[in-house]
Amino acid sequence: MTTTDALLVVDGKVRAIGEQARAEQSDERVDLEGGFLMPSFGDGHAHPLYGGLESAGPPVRPCRSVDEIVAAVKAFAADNPDQEWIVGASYDGSLADGGLFDARWLDAAVPDRPVVLRAWDYHTFWVNSVALERAGITAETPEPVLGEIPRREDGSPLGTLREWGATDLMAAVMPARDEAVRIAALDTAADYYLARGVTWVQDAWVEPADVETYIRAAKQDALRMRFNLAFYADPRHFDSQVAHYATARERVEAVGSPLLTAQTVKFFADGVVENETGALLQPYCSGLHNHGMQLWEGDSLAEAARRVDELGLQIHIHAIGDAAVRQALDAIEYVARQNGPRDRRPVIAHAQLVDDDDLGRFAELGVIPNMQPLWAQMDALMTVLTIPRLGHERSDKQYRMRTLENSGAALAFGSDWPVSSGAPLDGIAVAVSRCTSDGEPAGGWTPEEILPIEPALASYTGAVAYQAFAEADWGRITPGASADLVWLDRDPRLVPPLELPALEVRATYLQGRPVYSATLVKGPR
């Protein structure tokens, strides 16, 4: 990372740096007051619409016990007597044994209206008995394809629904959110991200109604940061979906907003380890689901990816377990062989567990591993849910960011917000320490995977711009690039890892305009 002491911005773009910038005349000067200016962050994998909608429901995210969640739901229901359904997110799945939550716990808070809560992983619902009744989920309901309904000993549904096949049964009877609420949620998401120095986000799960929300927001000039949309590919409905991807992209492009693109399709290759639905080459320690869940059977993922690639769209595959990662890499290799060479920049998101034999294939195939550095720590999620399912030996091969970066792969970062914190500095702190916020364990968990600070910063800036096919436009400070910048109070390269989350974002700039200012937030109102 090259350091300079002056920057000239004209018409939203970087005109000059260093001595040449100082020599030019300017209408306005900004003194960094000892701070540090760098390219703004990009989030290469997140769910901003979902994140914004969390504020429209009961505040369960901060709750640290089942009782706290139930109390928050009860208070919200009392304050919102006209809401037919109580919908919220994202509760901590480690607060109940095995991640299994009982409908009767929510019944105690709200016995007369449906309650639906998403878990932090967004792969799981916790619902009350009225919601189960509305969805027609009973002891006689068969186990769904691509989903699971945990049950009591008598066969009745417990109240936890796992993965799409099960959660879709509930989603099918839930009322749609008011469009004004959804557009407001994008504004809430922008507030959140801009305050953390983020100006571009890959929305990694967009369905048709979400496309409409983004288009309406763009037409109302209500978008305040850059978004790229990834259309959701469902193995159960792909043949009907793929026919509409190109049309949806054209509708987004027709809006003509410089802040909105739609160039990606999102596939799920598996679920998550914590539900034992992440697809593994070797079985789970518990054996409950054996090798987990592969969502695309046989060669269907490869063939679906080929059809998406033919449309000129980018492939973005969620792959958690090592079997899913291998299937995703095989699919991308098949696409390149069938469709020939082009600049496709396929993405495998998460890559939590990668088999040794597959580590070098990312660079060989030009695959971008988009990883969530915040997850690479020994927190409660890891110790309570993940390690017992994988075992210690396999657990120590998770999140091999340094290995992938050293292999030549274009390592990019994302947060998966609201699954976890969307603050890049939170994730970078873990990437460069492999420690919890308390500094545990000393020296870092799997310290051989600790990233140096400069590659970690690059993975949240320039590498995300590369993922977005935008490296010529933003993600770096160079003449001709958009002045998408973040002003920190200190140089993060000189800050101890555990202090990185405490760095203040003084301002965030998009196309040279201040879109967030800590001074305005803190000053008189």
C-alpha positions in Angstrom: 0.0 0.0 0.0 1.5 3.3 -1.2 1.2 6.2 1.2 1.0 9.9 0.2 0.1 13.1 1.9 -2.2 14.9 -0.5 -5.2 14.0 -2.7 -7.1 16.1 -5.2 -10.7 15.2 -6.1 -12.5 16.8 -9.0 -16.0 16.0 -10.1 -16.1 12.9 -7.9 -12.9 11.4 -9.2 -9.3 11.3 -8.1 -7.4 13.9 -10.2 -4.0 13.7 -8.6 -2.1 12.5 -5.6 1.1 13.7 -3.8 3.1 16.6 -5.1 0.9 17.1 -8.1 -2.2 17.3 -5.9 -0.6 20.0 -3.7 0.3 22.0 -6.8 -3.3 22.2 -8.0 -5.8 24.8 -7.0 -8.8 23.6 -5.0 -12.2 25.1 -3.8 -12.1 23.2 -0.5 -9.5 21.7 1.7 -9.9 18.9 4.2 -7.3 18.5 6.9 -7.2 14.9 8.1 -6.1 16.0 11.5 -3.7 13.2 12.0 -6.1 10.7 10.5 -5.8 8.2 7.7 -7.6 8.3 4.3 -7.9 5.1 2.3 -10.2 3.5 -0.3 -13.6 2.8 1.2 -14.5 -0.8 2.0 -16.6 -3.1 -0.1 -18.6 -6.0 1.3 -18.4 -9.0 -1.1 -21.2 -11.0 0.4 -24.0 -9.7 2.5 -27.8 -9.4 2.8 -28.5 -5.7 3.2 -32.3 -5.8 2.8 -32.6 -8.5 5.4 -30.3 -6.5 7.7 -32.3 -3.4 7.3 -35.6 -5.3 8.0 -34.3 -6.5 11.4 -35.1 -3.1 12.8 -38.7 -3.5 11.8 -39.2 -6.4 14.2 -38.5 -7.4 17.8 -34.9 -6.6 18.8 -33.7 -10.2 19.4 -30.2 -9.8 18.1 -28.7 -8.5 21.4 -30.4 -11.1 23.5 -28.1 -13.5 25.4 -30.7 -16.1 26.6 -33.9 -17.7 25.5 -35.7 -15.8 28.3 -34.4 -12.5 27.0 -35.6 -13.3 23.5 -39.1 -14.3 24.7 -39.3 -11.0 26.8 -38.3 -9.0 23.7 -40.9 -10.6 21.6 -43.6 -10.1 24.3 -42.7 -6.4 24.6 -42.8 -5.9 20.9 -46.1 -7.6 20.5 -47.6 -5.5 23.2 -46.3 -2.3 21.5 -47.6 -3.4 18.1 -51.1 -4.8 18.7 -52.1 -4.2 15.0 -49.3 -6.4 13.5 -51.0 -9.7 12.5 -47.6 -11.5 12.3 -44.6 -10.9 14.6 -41.5 -11.3 12.4 -38.0 -10.8 13.6 -34.3 -11.8 13.4 -31.6 -12.8 14.2 -31.5 -14.9 17.4 -28.4 -16.7 18.5 -28.7 -20.4 17.6 -26.3 -21.5 20.3 -28.6 -20.4 23.1 -30.5 -23.7 23.0 -29.1 -27.2 23.1 -28.3 -28.3 19.6 -29.8 -25.1 18.2 -33.3 -26.6 18.8 -35.9 -24.0 20.0 -39.4 -24.9 21.2 -42.6 -23.3 19.9 -44.0 -23.4 23.4 -41.4 -20.9 24.6 -42.7 -18.3 22.2 -46.3 -19.3 23.0 -45.7 -18.0 26.5 -45.1 -14.6 25.0 -47.6 -14.5 22.2 -50.2 -17.2 22.3 -52.7 -15.6 19.8 -50.7 -14.4 16.8 -48.0 -16.1 14.6 -44.4 -15.4 15.6 -41.6 -16.2 13.2 -38.0 -15.5 14.1 -35.0 -16.1 11.9 -31.8 -17.5 13.4 -28.5 -15.6 13.0 -27.6 -18.0 10.2 -30.8 -17.2 8.1 -31.1 -20.9 7.4 -33.4 -21.5 10.4 -36.8 -20.4 11.7 -38.0 -20.5 15.3 -41.8 -20.2 15.3 -44.7 -20.5 17.8 -47.6 -22.9 17.7 -50.0 -20.4 15.9 -47.5 -20.0 13.1 -47.2 -23.8 12.8 -51.0 -24.0 12.5 -51.2 -21.3 9.9 -48.6 -23.2 7.8 -50.3 -26.5 8.3 -47.2 -28.1 9.8 -48.3 -31.0 11.9 -47.1 -34.4 13.0 -48.4 -35.8 9.7 -46.3 -33.3 7.6 -43.7 -35.3 5.7 -40.1 -34.3 5.9 -39.6 -31.8 3.1 -37.1 -32.0 0.3 -34.0 -29.8 1.1 -35.2 -29.2 4.7 -35.8 -30.6 8.1 -38.6 -30.3 10.7 -37.2 -31.4 14.1 -39.9 -33.1 16.2 -40.8 -34.1 19.7 -41.0 -37.7 20.7 -44.7 -37.9 19.7 -43.9 -36.7 16.2 -45.3 -33.2 16.6 -43.2 -30.3 15.2 -40.9 -28.8 17.8 -41.0 -25.2 16.5 -37.6 -25.1 14.7 -37.5 -25.3 10.9 -34.2 -25.9 9.1 -33.2 -25.0 5.5 -35.4 -23.9 2.6 -37.6 -27.0 2.2 -38.9 -26.4 5.7 -38.7 -22.6 6.0 -40.5 -22.2 2.7 -43.6 -23.9 4.2 -43.8 -21.0 6.6 -42.8 -18.3 4.2 -45.5 -19.3 1.8 -48.2 -18.2 4.3 -46.5 -15.1 5.7 -47.9 -11.8 4.5 -45.5 -9.7 2.4 -43.9 -6.7 4.0 -45.2 -3.3 2.9 -43.0 -1.9 0.1 -42.4 1.4 2.0 -41.0 -0.7 4.9 -38.7 -2.6 2.5 -37.4 0.6 0.9 -36.9 2.1 4.3 -34.9 -1.0 5.2 -32.4 -0.2 2.4 -32.0 3.2 3.9 -31.4 1.6 7.3 -28.8 -0.7 5.7 -27.1 2.3 4.1 -27.0 4.1 7.5 -25.3 1.1 9.0 -22.8 0.5 6.2 -21.7 4.1 5.5 -21.0 4.7 9.2 -18.5 1.8 8.9 -16.8 3.0 5.8 -18.5 0.6 3.3 -19.8 2.0 0.0 -20.4 -1.2 -2.1 -22.3 -4.3 -1.1 -22.9 -7.6 -2.9 -26.5 -8.5 -2.0 -26.0 -12.2 -2.2 -29.6 -13.4 -2.2 -32.2 -11.5 -4.3 -35.6 -12.9 -5.2 -38.1 -11.3 -7.6 -39.8 -9.1 -5.0 -36.4 -7.9 -3.8 -35.5 -6.8 -7.4 -38.7 -4.7 -7.5 -37.8 -3.1 -4.2 -34.3 -2.1 -5.4 -35.7 -0.8 -8.7 -38.3 1.3 -6.9 -35.7 2.6 -4.5 -33.4 3.6 -7.4 -36.3 5.3 -9.3 -37.1 7.3 -6.1 -33.4 8.2 -5.8 -33.4 6.5 -2.4 -30.2 4.5 -2.9 -27.3 6.0 -1.0 -24.5 3.5 -1.8 -23.6 1.0 -4.4 -25.4 -2.4 -4.6 -24.9 -5.3 -6.9 -27.7 -7.9 -7.0 -27.3 -11.7 -7.1 -30.4 -13.5 -8.3 -31.2 -16.5 -6.3 -31.0 -19.9 -8.0 -33.2 -22.6 -6.4 -32.5 -26.2 -7.6 -36.3 -26.9 -7.3 -37.3 -24.1 -9.7 -34.2 -23.3 -11.7 -35.6 -24.0 -15.1 -38.3 -21.4 -14.6 -36.0 -18.9 -12.9 -33.2 -18.9 -15.4 -35.6 -17.7 -18.1 -36.1 -14.4 -16.2 -32.5 -13.6 -15.1 -31.6 -11.7 -18.3 -34.9 -9.7 -18.2 -34.4 -8.8 -14.6 -30.8 -7.6 -15.3 -32.1 -5.5 -18.3 -34.8 -3.9 -16.1 -32.1 -2.9 -13.5 -29.9 -1.5 -16.2 -32.8 0.4 -17.7 -33.1 2.4 -14.5 -29.7 3.9 -15.3 -28.6 4.3 -11.7 -24.9 4.4 -11.2 -25.5 2.8 -7.7 -27.3 -0.3 -8.9 -26.1 -3.3 -10.9 -27.3 -6.9 -11.3 -24.6 -9.0 -12.8 -24.6 -12.1 -10.5 -26.5 -15.3 -9.7 -26.3 -16.9 -6.3 -26.2 -20.7 -5.8 -26.3 -22.5 -2.5 -24.3 -25.7 -2.7 -25.1 -26.7 0.9 -26.3 -25.4 4.2 -24.3 -24.7 7.4 -22.2 -26.8 9.8 -24.2 -25.7 12.8 -27.4 -27.3 11.4 -25.3 -30.3 10.1 -26.5 -29.3 6.6 -23.0 -28.2 5.4 -21.9 -30.9 2.9 -18.8 -32.8 4.1 -16.5 -35.3 2.5 -16.4 -37.2 5.8 -19.4 -37.6 8.1 -20.3 -35.4 11.0 -19.1 -36.6 14.4 -22.7 -37.0 15.6 -23.7 -38.8 12.4 -27.1 -37.1 12.7 -27.1 -36.1 9.0 -24.1 -38.2 8.0 -22.4 -36.1 5.3 -24.8 -33.2 5.4 -26.9 -31.8 2.6 -25.8 -31.2 -1.1 -28.6 -29.1 -2.6 -27.8 -29.8 -6.2 -27.7 -33.5 -7.1 -25.2 -35.0 -9.5 -24.1 -32.7 -12.3 -27.1 -30.3 -11.9 -25.0 -27.5 -10.3 -22.5 -27.6 -13.1 -25.1 -27.5 -15.8 -27.1 -24.7 -14.0 -23.8 -22.7 -13.7 -23.1 -23.2 -17.4 -26.5 -21.8 -18.3 -26.0 -18.8 -16.1 -22.5 -18.2 -17.6 -24.0 -18.3 -21.1 -26.0 -15.3 -20.1 -22.9 -13.4 -19.2 -23.7 -13.4 -15.5 -21.3 -14.0 -12.7 -21.4 -17.3 -10.7 -21.5 -16.9 -6.9 -21.7 -20.1 -4.9 -22.3 -20.5 -1.2 -20.2 -23.5 -0.2 -19.5 -24.2 3.5 -18.3 -27.8 3.7 -15.4 -29.4 1.8 -17.7 -31.5 -0.3 -19.7 -28.4 -1.3 -16.5 -26.5 -2.1 -15.3 -29.4 -4.3 -18.7 -29.6 -6.1 -18.5 -25.8 -6.7 -15.0 -25.9 -8.0 -15.9 -28.9 -10.3 -18.9 -26.9 -11.6 -16.8 -23.9 -12.4 -14.2 -26.0 -14.1 -17.0 -27.6 -16.2 -18.3 -24.1 -17.1 -14.9 -23.0 -18.4 -14.4 -26.2 -20.4 -17.9 -26.0 -22.0 -18.2 -22.3 -22.6 -14.6 -21.4 -23.3 -12.4 -18.7 -21.8 -13.7 -15.3 -20.7 -13.3 -12.9 -17.8 -15.9 -14.6 -15.6 -14.5 -14.1 -12.0 -16.6 -16.8 -10.3 -17.0 -16.6 -6.6 -17.1 -19.3 -3.9 -18.4 -17.7 -0.8 -17.5 -18.8 2.8 -15.2 -21.8 1.9 -15.2 -22.6 5.6 -13.7 -26.1 5.0 -11.5 -26.8 2.0 -9.9 -30.2 1.4 -6.1 -30.1 0.9 -6.4 -31.3 -2.6 -8.7 -28.4 -3.6 -6.7 -25.5 -2.1 -4.7 -24.9 -5.2 -7.7 -25.0 -7.5 -9.0 -21.6 -6.6 -6.0 -19.9 -8.2 -5.9 -22.4 -11.1 -9.5 -21.8 -12.1 -9.5 -18.1 -11.3 -12.0 -18.5 -8.5 -12.4 -15.8 -6.0 -12.7 -17.1 -2.4 -15.0 -14.6 -0.7 -14.4 -15.3 3.0 -15.9 -14.0 6.2 -12.8 -13.2 8.4 -14.9 -12.5 11.5 -15.8 -16.2 11.7 -12.2 -17.4 12.1 -12.3 -17.2 15.9 -13.0 -19.4 18.9 -16.2 -17.8 19.9 -19.3 -19.5 21.4 -20.6 -20.4 18.0 -17.4 -22.3 17.2 -17.0 -24.0 20.6 -20.7 -24.8 21.2 -21.9 -25.7 17.8 -19.1 -26.1 15.2 -16.3 -28.0 16.8 -18.5 -30.7 18.4 -19.9 -31.4 14.8 -16.5 -31.4 13.0 -14.1 -32.6 15.7 -10.9 -30.9 16.6 -8.6 -32.1 13.8 -11.1 -31.1 11.0 -12.0 -27.9 12.9 -8.4 -26.7 12.7 -8.6 -26.7 8.9 -11.3 -24.0 8.8 -11.0 -20.6 7.2 -7.6 -21.1 5.6 -7.3 -17.5 4.4 -3.5 -17.2 4.5 -3.1 -20.5 2.6 -5.5 -19.4 -0.1 -3.9 -15.9 -0.4 -0.5 -17.4 -0.6 -1.7 -19.8 -3.4 -2.3 -16.8 -5.6 -6.1 -16.8 -5.2 -7.8 -13.4 -5.3 -8.9 -13.5 -1.7 -11.9 -11.1 -1.1 -13.8 -10.4 2.1 -17.4 -10.1 3.0 -19.4 -10.0 6.3 -22.6 -11.9 5.5 -24.3 -9.2 7.5 -26.7 -9.4 9.3 -25.6 -13.0 10.0 -22.6 -11.3 11.6 -21.1 -7.8 12.1 -20.9 -5.8 8.8 -18.1 -3.7 10.2 -14.9 -4.5 8.1 -12.6 -3.5 11.0 -14.2 -6.1 13.2 -13.4 -8.8 10.6 -10.0 -7.5 9.8 -9.2 -7.6 13.5 -9.8 -11.3 13.5 -8.0 -11.9 10.2 -4.8 -10.4 11.5 -5.0 -12.1 15.0 -7.3 -15.2 14.8 -8.4 -14.1 18.3 -11.6 -13.2 20.0 -12.1 -9.6 21.2 -10.7 -10.8 24.6 -7.5 -11.9 22.9 -8.2 -15.6 23.2 -6.4 -17.8 22.5 -3.0 -16.2 23.1 -1.1 -16.2 19.8 -4.3 -16.9 17.8 -6.3 -20.0 16.8 -4.5 -21.7 13.9 -1.9 -18.9 13.9 -0.4 -20.1 10.6 -3.5 -18.6 8.9 -3.0 -15.1 10.3 -3.0 -12.5 7.5 -0.7 -9.5 7.6 -2.6 -6.2 7.9 -2.0 -5.0 4.3 -3.4 -8.1 2.6 -6.3 -8.0 5.0 -7.1 -4.4 4.1 -6.7 -5.2 0.4 -9.1 -8.1 0.7 -11.8 -5.7 2.0 -11.1 -3.0 -0.6 -9.3 -3.6 -3.9 -10.1 -7.3 -4.0 -13.8 -6.7 -3.6 -13.6 -4.1 -6.4 -12.0 -6.9 -8.5 -14.8 -9.2 -7.6 -17.3 -6.5 -8.7 -15.5 -6.0 -12.1 -14.9 -2.5 -10.9 -11.2 -2.3 -10.1 -10.7 0.5 -12.6 -13.5 2.5 -11.0 -13.1 2.2 -7.2 -11.2 0.2 -4.5 -8.0 2.1 -4.8 -6.7 5.7 -4.8 -5.3 6.4 -8.2 -5.9 9.1 -10.8 -9.2 8.5 -12.7 -10.8 6.3 -10.0 -14.0 7.3 -8.2 -13.3 9.1 -4.9 -14.9 6.4 -2.8 -13.0 6.9 0.5 -13.0 6.3 4.2 -11.3 8.6 6.7 -10.2 6.8 9.8 -8.8 8.5 12.9 -5.6 6.4 12.8 -3.5 4.4 10.4 -4.8 0.8 10.8 -1.5 -0.6 9.8 0.0 0.8 13.0 -2.8 -0.3 15.4 -2.6 -3.5 17.5 -5.1 -6.1 16.1 -7.5 -6.0 19.1 -7.8 -2.2 18.8 -8.8 -2.2 15.2 -12.6 -2.3 15.9 -12.2 0.8 18.0 -10.9 2.9 15.2 -13.3 5.8 14.5 -14.7 6.3 11.0 -14.6 10.1 10.8 -16.2 10.3 7.3 -17.1 8.2 4.3 -17.1 9.6 0.8 -18.9 8.2 -2.3 -17.9 9.8 -5.6 -16.2 12.5 -3.7 -19.3 13.5 -1.6 -19.4 13.0 2.1 -22.1 10.4 2.7 -21.3 9.9 6.4 -19.7 12.2 8.9 -19.0 11.4 12.5 -19.0 15.1 13.3 -22.5 15.5 12.1 -23.7 12.4 14.0 -22.1 13.5 17.3 -22.7 17.2 17.0 -25.8 19.2 18.0 -29.0 18.2 16.4 
